[in-house]
Amino acid sequence: MTSKAYSDTLILRQAIIDACLEMNQSGINQGTSGNISVRTGDQMLITPSGVPYEKLTPEMIVTMPLDDGTPVSGQMKPSSEWRFHRDILRAKPEAHAVVHAHPVYCTALAMNRQEIPACHYMIAAFGGATVPVAGYALFGTDGLSANVCNALQDRSGCLMANHGAVVIGDTLERALWRMVELETLAKGYSVSLSIGTPQILSASEVAETLVAFADYGLKTEL
């Protein structure tokens, strides 16, 4: 590995740690229940299993090839959810980062297996007229990975039945932004249900917003 490549991977590893810390500090996630991966060439970097985020160091971030499920030897155990991280990155070449967490409002809707409809124009941030719910399967299994990948076929975020939420981004920064937006949308929808009946945007209104969202937000290299 060249000195530049080594420097680049250290930057990515630290960016993953910083994103994990930001998730917990913002209340998007609790404890070590979330996990993050970033594509790097034909491999991914992913958070290790069960390590408190404040104790993470760049060397603890696990390298895994995208062509199979074999971690590079001599590393920590990867997140138990590595399967859906790997399979999402395989299926979606445009995705550079995957963020999974258990935000309270997203998780509450996921417990009800209740998708988010087009109750607000920010639905467009997730690629369609709904944020779907991936079917339930035991955490860490091939079944869960298949369900999540199916829900994300034409979306950039989904809820996970009785579990949490997962989003993708063409950068880590954008994926983290999308998780914040998803929790905000879930909270708004939940509150609107408690005070009345949300008015849902029409198909044409959603289509118009999807076009407007094509270049929404800033993109960075991470």
C-alpha positions in Angstrom: 0.0 0.0 0.0 1.4 3.4 -1.0 1.7 6.2 1.6 -1.1 8.1 -0.1 -3.4 5.0 0.0 -2.6 4.4 3.6 -3.3 8.0 4.4 -6.6 7.8 2.5 -7.8 4.8 4.4 -6.9 6.4 7.7 -9.1 9.4 6.7 -12.0 7.1 5.8 -11.6 5.1 9.0 -11.6 8.2 11.1 -14.6 9.6 9.2 -16.6 6.4 10.0 -15.7 6.9 13.7 -16.7 10.5 13.6 -20.0 9.6 12.0 -20.7 7.0 14.7 -20.1 9.5 17.4 -22.3 12.1 15.7 -25.1 9.6 15.4 -25.1 9.0 19.2 -24.5 12.6 20.1 -27.5 13.7 18.0 -29.8 11.0 19.4 -30.1 9.2 16.0 -28.7 6.1 17.6 -28.2 4.6 21.0 -25.2 2.6 22.3 -23.6 0.3 19.7 -26.8 -0.7 17.9 -25.9 1.2 14.7 -23.2 0.4 12.2 -21.6 2.1 9.2 -19.8 1.0 6.1 -17.9 2.8 3.4 -16.9 1.4 0.0 -13.2 1.6 -0.8 -12.4 0.0 -4.2 -13.4 -3.7 -4.2 -13.6 -3.7 -0.4 -15.6 -2.1 2.4 -14.7 -0.6 5.7 -17.2 -1.4 8.4 -17.5 -0.8 12.2 -16.5 -3.7 14.4 -19.1 -5.6 16.6 -19.9 -4.4 20.0 -17.3 -1.7 20.6 -18.5 1.5 22.2 -18.0 4.3 19.7 -16.0 6.5 22.0 -13.4 3.6 22.3 -13.1 3.1 18.5 -9.7 3.8 16.9 -9.0 3.7 13.1 -7.2 0.4 13.4 -10.4 -1.2 14.8 -12.4 -0.5 11.6 -12.7 -3.8 9.7 -11.8 -4.3 6.1 -13.9 -6.8 4.2 -13.9 -7.8 0.5 -17.2 -7.2 -1.4 -16.9 -10.4 -3.3 -17.4 -12.7 -0.3 -17.9 -12.6 3.5 -14.3 -13.2 4.6 -12.7 -10.4 6.7 -9.0 -9.8 6.2 -7.2 -11.9 8.9 -6.0 -10.4 12.1 -8.9 -8.0 12.5 -11.7 -7.5 15.0 -15.1 -9.2 14.4 -17.2 -7.1 12.0 -20.6 -5.8 12.8 -23.2 -8.6 12.9 -25.0 -6.7 10.1 -22.1 -6.9 7.6 -24.2 -9.0 5.3 -26.7 -6.4 4.3 -23.9 -3.7 4.1 -22.0 -5.9 1.7 -25.0 -6.9 -0.3 -26.3 -3.3 -0.6 -22.9 -2.1 -1.9 -22.8 -5.0 -4.3 -26.3 -4.2 -5.6 -26.0 -0.5 -5.8 -22.7 0.7 -7.4 -23.8 4.3 -6.9 -23.7 3.8 -3.1 -20.5 4.7 -1.4 -21.8 4.5 2.2 -24.4 2.6 4.2 -25.7 3.8 7.6 -27.9 1.7 9.9 -29.3 2.9 13.2 -32.3 2.6 15.5 -33.8 6.1 15.6 -36.7 6.2 18.0 -39.5 7.3 15.6 -38.2 5.2 12.7 -38.1 2.2 15.0 -41.6 2.9 16.3 -43.0 2.9 12.8 -41.0 -0.2 12.0 -42.5 -1.9 15.1 -45.9 -1.2 13.5 -44.6 -2.3 10.1 -45.9 1.0 8.9 -44.3 2.6 5.8 -44.0 6.4 5.5 -46.2 7.8 2.8 -45.7 11.1 0.8 -46.8 13.2 3.8 -44.0 15.7 3.2 -41.9 16.7 0.2 -38.7 15.4 1.9 -40.0 11.9 0.9 -38.1 12.6 -2.3 -34.8 12.3 -0.5 -35.5 8.6 -0.4 -36.2 8.1 -4.1 -40.0 7.6 -4.3 -43.5 8.1 -3.0 -42.9 6.0 0.2 -40.2 4.9 2.6 -40.9 1.2 2.5 -40.6 -1.3 5.4 -38.2 -4.3 4.8 -39.7 -7.6 5.9 -38.6 -9.0 9.3 -35.8 -11.5 9.6 -33.4 -12.3 12.4 -30.6 -9.7 12.7 -27.3 -10.6 10.9 -28.9 -13.2 8.6 -29.0 -13.7 4.9 -32.8 -13.4 5.1 -32.6 -9.9 6.6 -30.1 -8.9 3.9 -32.4 -10.1 1.1 -35.3 -8.2 2.6 -33.4 -5.0 3.0 -32.0 -5.2 -0.5 -35.4 -5.8 -1.9 -36.8 -2.7 -0.1 -34.0 -0.6 -1.4 -34.3 -1.7 -5.0 -35.5 1.8 -6.1 -35.0 3.6 -2.8 -32.1 5.2 -0.8 -33.6 4.4 2.5 -36.0 2.0 4.3 -37.4 1.0 7.6 -36.7 -2.5 8.9 -39.6 -4.4 10.5 -39.3 -4.6 14.3 -35.7 -3.3 14.0 -34.7 0.1 12.8 -33.7 1.9 9.6 -31.0 1.8 6.9 -30.0 4.5 4.3 -27.4 4.8 1.6 -25.4 7.7 0.2 -23.0 8.5 -2.6 -20.9 9.9 0.3 -20.7 9.1 4.0 -21.8 12.7 4.7 -24.8 12.4 2.5 -25.8 9.0 4.0 -25.6 10.4 7.5 -27.7 13.4 6.4 -30.2 11.1 4.9 -30.5 9.2 8.2 -31.2 12.4 10.1 -33.8 13.4 7.5 -35.5 10.0 7.7 -35.8 10.3 11.5 -37.2 13.8 11.1 -39.7 12.6 8.5 -40.7 9.7 10.8 -41.2 12.0 13.7 -43.3 14.4 11.7 -45.4 11.6 10.4 -45.9 10.1 13.8 -46.9 13.4 15.3 -49.3 14.2 12.5 -51.0 10.8 13.0 -51.6 11.7 16.7 -53.3 15.0 15.9 -55.3 14.2 12.8 -55.1 12.7 9.3 -52.0 13.6 7.2 -52.7 14.9 3.7 -50.7 12.9 1.2 -49.0 14.4 -1.8 -50.3 13.3 -5.2 -48.2 11.2 -7.6 -47.6 14.3 -9.8 -46.5 16.4 -6.8 -44.1 13.6 -5.7 -42.7 13.3 -9.3 -42.1 17.0 -9.5 -40.2 17.0 -6.2 -38.1 14.0 -7.3 -36.9 16.0 -10.3 -36.1 18.9 -8.1 -34.1 16.7 -5.7 -31.8 15.3 -8.4 -29.0 17.7 -7.4 -30.1 18.5 -3.8 -27.4 19.1 -1.2 -23.7 19.2 -1.3 -21.4 16.3 -2.1 -18.0 15.7 -0.6 -15.3 13.1 -1.2 -15.9 10.9 1.9 
